[in-house]
């Protein structure tokens, strides 16, 4: 319950690189973020955003629309991320938080106009952060 109540604060700590072993609550949150189910959910969200970018039909929706050009330009990174998230290889909570923030924050470069390449750069940073630095930890 504590991990759920403080999820945003815990996610900020994990995104900043705080070791999940620093506290039991942080470790619990990290475990939840790295489950197979959560990984599949994030991979599906990224794939859905790309499909939306490739769909050129006008849509009447209240949802914030992803930046099509940036997503299409980042397609190779998205493909690698999708494969990585669906693999059996371990991932870090830090990388998962970074990807989750890109998907859920309406101010992220996934949805807002930024310098060209910003989204791909943030996706590559998240991909790098997914790999545990200590595979035995």
Legacy VTK file of the C-alpha trace (Angstrom):
# vtk DataFile Version 3.0
C-alpha trace
ASCII
DATASET POLYDATA
POINTS 137 float
0.000 0.000 0.000
2.832 2.412 0.854
4.552 1.726 -2.481
1.312 2.434 -4.346
0.572 5.613 -2.371
4.062 7.004 -2.973
4.542 5.593 -6.484
5.356 8.948 -8.119
8.001 9.837 -5.533
9.487 6.350 -5.696
9.527 6.491 -9.501
11.407 9.803 -9.386
14.029 8.198 -7.144
14.355 5.179 -9.423
14.585 7.387 -12.521
17.391 9.319 -10.829
19.303 6.077 -10.403
18.746 5.389 -6.699
19.518 1.731 -5.987
16.227 -0.120 -5.433
17.897 -2.000 -2.595
18.106 1.280 -0.646
14.763 0.529 1.025
12.138 -2.189 1.141
9.502 0.118 -0.335
11.766 1.120 -3.209
12.620 -2.537 -3.851
8.932 -3.464 -3.899
8.184 -0.676 -6.377
11.108 -1.743 -8.578
9.865 -5.341 -8.618
6.411 -4.178 -9.669
7.827 -2.017 -12.470
9.897 -4.845 -13.918
7.313 -7.637 -14.020
6.685 -9.409 -17.315
3.177 -7.971 -17.329
4.414 -4.385 -16.893
7.102 -4.890 -19.530
4.517 -6.182 -22.002
2.224 -3.249 -21.163
4.972 -0.695 -21.887
6.007 -2.497 -25.091
2.378 -2.473 -26.234
2.071 1.226 -25.426
5.109 2.050 -27.536
3.799 -0.088 -30.415
0.370 1.557 -30.152
1.945 5.024 -30.302
3.865 4.057 -33.443
0.742 2.616 -35.093
-1.096 5.825 -34.256
1.691 7.836 -35.873
1.514 5.704 -39.011
-2.287 6.004 -39.237
-2.971 9.019 -41.403
-6.735 9.042 -40.920
-7.980 12.093 -39.029
-9.329 11.217 -35.607
-11.665 13.141 -33.353
-10.399 12.460 -29.864
-9.630 14.228 -26.624
-6.462 12.168 -26.232
-3.126 13.874 -26.734
-1.808 12.681 -30.087
1.785 11.481 -30.385
4.240 13.328 -32.621
4.062 11.223 -35.769
7.260 12.439 -37.430
9.375 11.866 -34.325
7.908 8.413 -33.723
8.472 7.324 -37.307
12.047 8.621 -37.143
12.564 6.639 -33.925
11.108 3.429 -35.380
14.402 1.444 -35.220
14.832 2.322 -31.532
11.198 1.431 -30.851
11.655 -1.956 -32.526
14.699 -2.713 -30.375
12.858 -1.619 -27.242
9.867 -3.780 -28.085
12.110 -6.792 -28.546
14.050 -6.057 -25.343
10.930 -5.597 -23.226
9.426 -8.847 -24.491
12.634 -10.833 -23.968
13.504 -12.832 -20.854
16.545 -10.637 -20.142
16.290 -8.674 -16.882
15.518 -4.967 -17.002
15.995 -2.190 -14.473
13.294 -0.163 -12.812
15.151 2.989 -13.892
14.690 2.192 -17.591
11.078 1.176 -17.052
10.298 4.451 -15.250
11.923 6.419 -18.064
9.820 4.635 -20.689
6.661 4.937 -18.606
7.188 8.672 -18.251
7.568 9.071 -22.012
4.271 7.257 -22.533
2.204 8.893 -19.789
3.526 12.449 -19.483
1.703 14.714 -21.939
4.683 17.088 -21.744
7.132 14.403 -22.949
8.735 14.575 -26.404
6.426 11.748 -27.447
3.602 14.299 -27.515
5.152 17.784 -27.493
7.105 19.562 -30.190
10.820 19.443 -29.363
14.094 19.594 -31.236
14.212 16.915 -33.942
15.689 13.714 -32.553
14.824 14.435 -28.909
12.382 11.546 -28.680
14.835 9.075 -30.233
17.536 10.312 -27.866
15.310 9.841 -24.815
14.289 6.382 -26.048
17.952 5.415 -26.495
18.734 6.681 -22.977
15.886 4.583 -21.576
17.082 1.562 -23.561
20.577 1.974 -22.113
19.136 2.348 -18.625
17.178 -0.921 -19.013
20.380 -2.972 -18.835
21.435 -3.798 -15.277
24.983 -2.626 -14.526
25.394 -5.483 -12.039
23.812 -8.623 -13.541
24.250 -10.473 -10.223
22.399 -7.851 -8.168
LINES 1 138
137 0 1 2 3 4 5 6 7 8 9 10 11 12 13 14 15 16 17 18 19 20 21 22 23 24 25 26 27 28 29 30 31 32 33 34 35 36 37 38 39 40 41 42 43 44 45 46 47 48 49 50 51 52 53 54 55 56 57 58 59 60 61 62 63 64 65 66 67 68 69 70 71 72 73 74 75 76 77 78 79 80 81 82 83 84 85 86 87 88 89 90 91 92 93 94 95 96 97 98 99 100 101 102 103 104 105 106 107 108 109 110 111 112 113 114 115 116 117 118 119 120 121 122 123 124 125 126 127 128 129 130 131 132 133 134 135 136
